Amino acid sequence: MSENTHSKTTYDGIVVIVEGEVDKKLIEDLVPNKISLNIVPMSGYTNLKDKLGDIKNGTKNFLARITHLLIIVDADDDFSARKKDVFNILNTAGIGLSSNYALGTLEQINSIQVGVFILPDNQSTGSLETLLLQSVKHDEVLKCSDKIIECRKNIDPTFKSRKINTNQRDKLRYNLHMSLLKIDNDFNYDKTVSQEIDFGASCFQDIKKFVTIEND
């Protein structure tokens, strides 16, 4: 992945809160360099409340400096519960969205445009991995990952008896897929994910629109 100029060191302009470093790198790969973003990983969804507090309390003239606040999180195992929780956290932070707010769009709160995108598609359970699985270039390797999961079931009764939901299976399939493609012995985002994911795939259309809305 080529060096980019998206991220800045201060909370101003367009602030994009994401769950982790891989999410950050994905946004950097999806968005043209001409768009300047401050992408802020929060080390997991459970830190959203604290991260919002850090941004508000640590930014002098918060309303004047930040033009957009975009939040991108995983639905994980329960889309409805995640949506409700995100809205509650925003409301507690004093930047509550209206009851008729549509995910993936922007709503003006005071002087800030605020938006929420819940991966994979603003309506389903799943995660970033669910989205990435739809854009892999080597589908035959993904089929190998599926065979490994089935093989594991055949040789490990404990694994076979586990109840794995769709979201957990997507994460497992994705991690296996990438491990089969990794270069040398170490996983490297630049050499593996950036080369394996088709960033022009249609599954990224909505999140691209969300991050670049009113900014191109």
C-alpha positions in Angstrom: 0.0 0.0 0.0 1.4 3.4 -1.0 1.9 6.0 1.7 -1.1 8.2 2.1 -1.9 11.6 3.5 -5.3 11.0 5.0 -4.6 11.0 8.8 -3.7 14.1 10.8 -2.5 14.5 14.3 -5.2 16.8 15.6 -9.0 16.4 15.9 -10.2 18.8 13.3 -11.9 18.8 9.9 -13.3 15.4 9.0 -12.9 13.0 12.0 -13.6 9.3 11.3 -13.8 6.9 14.3 -13.2 3.3 13.5 -12.8 0.2 15.6 -9.1 -0.7 14.8 -6.0 -0.4 12.7 -7.3 -2.7 9.9 -10.4 -0.6 9.6 -8.3 2.5 9.4 -6.1 1.1 6.6 -9.2 0.0 4.7 -10.6 3.5 4.7 -7.2 4.8 3.6 -7.2 2.4 0.7 -10.8 3.2 -0.3 -10.7 7.0 -0.2 -8.7 9.1 -2.6 -5.7 10.9 -1.2 -7.2 14.3 -2.1 -9.6 13.9 0.7 -8.0 14.8 4.1 -9.3 12.7 6.9 -8.4 12.3 10.6 -9.0 8.5 11.0 -9.1 7.6 14.7 -8.9 3.9 15.7 -10.5 3.3 19.1 -9.1 -0.2 19.9 -12.4 -1.9 19.8 -16.1 -0.9 19.9 -16.3 -0.9 23.7 -14.1 2.2 23.7 -16.5 4.3 21.6 -17.9 6.3 24.6 -14.4 7.0 25.9 -13.1 8.0 22.5 -15.9 10.5 22.0 -15.1 11.9 25.4 -11.4 12.2 24.5 -12.2 14.0 21.2 -14.7 16.4 22.9 -12.7 17.1 26.0 -9.3 17.2 24.3 -10.3 19.5 21.4 -10.3 23.2 22.1 -13.3 24.9 20.4 -14.7 21.4 19.5 -17.6 22.8 17.5 -15.5 25.2 15.5 -12.7 22.8 14.6 -14.6 19.6 13.6 -16.8 19.8 10.5 -17.7 16.1 10.2 -17.8 13.3 12.8 -18.2 9.9 11.1 -18.5 6.7 13.1 -17.9 3.2 11.5 -18.5 0.1 13.7 -19.3 -3.5 13.3 -22.8 -4.9 13.8 -21.3 -8.1 15.1 -23.9 -10.6 16.3 -26.9 -8.3 16.7 -27.4 -5.4 14.3 -30.4 -3.9 16.1 -28.7 -4.0 19.5 -25.6 -2.4 18.1 -27.6 0.4 16.4 -29.5 1.1 19.6 -26.3 1.2 21.7 -24.5 3.6 19.3 -27.4 6.0 19.3 -27.5 5.9 23.1 -23.7 6.6 23.4 -24.1 9.5 21.0 -27.0 10.9 22.9 -25.1 10.6 26.2 -22.2 12.5 24.5 -24.6 15.3 23.6 -24.6 14.6 19.9 -27.7 12.6 19.6 -29.2 11.7 16.2 -32.9 12.2 15.5 -35.3 9.3 15.6 -35.7 9.3 11.8 -31.9 9.4 11.1 -31.0 7.0 8.3 -27.7 5.1 8.7 -25.0 5.9 6.2 -26.1 9.5 5.8 -25.1 12.8 7.6 -27.2 14.8 10.0 -26.4 18.3 11.2 -26.0 18.6 15.0 -25.1 22.1 16.0 -22.3 23.0 13.5 -21.1 19.4 12.9 -22.2 16.9 10.3 -22.6 13.5 12.2 -23.0 10.1 10.6 -22.9 6.4 11.5 -22.2 3.4 9.3 -22.7 -0.1 10.8 -20.8 -2.7 8.9 -21.3 -4.7 6.8 -24.3 -2.9 5.2 -26.3 -0.9 7.7 -28.9 -3.6 8.0 -27.3 -7.0 8.7 -25.3 -8.8 11.4 -21.6 -9.1 10.6 -18.5 -7.1 10.5 -15.6 -5.7 8.4 -14.6 -9.3 7.7 -18.1 -9.9 6.2 -17.5 -7.1 3.8 -14.0 -8.1 2.9 -15.0 -11.7 2.1 -17.2 -10.3 -0.7 -14.2 -8.7 -2.4 -11.4 -11.3 -2.2 -9.6 -11.8 -5.5 -8.7 -15.5 -5.0 -12.1 -17.2 -4.5 -10.4 -20.7 -4.8 -8.4 -19.9 -1.7 -11.5 -19.0 0.2 -13.0 -22.4 -0.8 -9.9 -24.0 0.8 -10.6 -22.1 4.0 -14.1 -23.6 4.0 -12.7 -27.1 3.6 -10.3 -26.5 6.5 -13.3 -25.6 8.7 -15.1 -28.7 7.7 -12.0 -30.8 8.2 -11.6 -29.4 11.7 -15.2 -30.4 12.5 -14.4 -34.0 11.5 -11.3 -34.3 13.7 -12.3 -32.2 16.7 -15.6 -33.1 18.4 -15.3 -30.0 20.6 -15.1 -27.7 17.6 -17.9 -29.6 15.9 -20.2 -29.1 18.9 -19.6 -25.3 19.0 -22.5 -23.2 17.9 -20.8 -20.7 15.5 -23.1 -18.0 14.2 -22.7 -16.2 10.9 -20.6 -13.4 12.1 -18.2 -15.7 13.9 -18.0 -17.9 10.8 -17.2 -14.9 8.6 -14.3 -13.9 10.9 -13.0 -17.4 11.0 -13.2 -17.8 7.2 -11.5 -14.4 6.6 -8.7 -15.1 9.0 -8.0 -18.5 7.5 -8.2 -17.1 4.0 -5.6 -14.4 4.8 -3.3 -16.8 6.7 -3.2 -19.0 3.6 -2.1 -16.0 1.6 0.4 -14.4 4.0 3.9 -13.8 2.7 6.8 -15.3 4.7 5.9 -16.1 8.3 4.4 -12.7 9.3 1.0 -11.3 8.4 1.6 -7.9 6.7 -1.4 -5.8 5.8 0.4 -4.0 2.9 1.6 -7.2 1.3 -1.5 -9.4 1.9 -4.7 -7.5 2.4 -3.9 -4.6 0.0 -3.0 -7.2 -2.7 -5.9 -9.6 -2.1 -8.8 -7.2 -1.7 -10.5 -5.7 -4.7 -11.1 -2.2 -3.5 -13.2 -1.4 -6.6 -15.7 -4.1 -5.7 -19.4 -3.1 -5.6 -19.7 -4.1 -1.9 -17.6 -1.1 -0.9 -19.8 1.4 -2.8 -22.0 2.5 0.2 -19.1 3.0 2.6 -17.1 4.9 0.0 -20.1 7.2 -0.5 -20.5 7.6 3.3 -16.9 8.6 3.9 -16.6 10.9 0.9 -20.1 12.4 1.1 -20.1 16.2 0.6 -16.3 16.0 0.6 -15.3 15.6 -3.1 
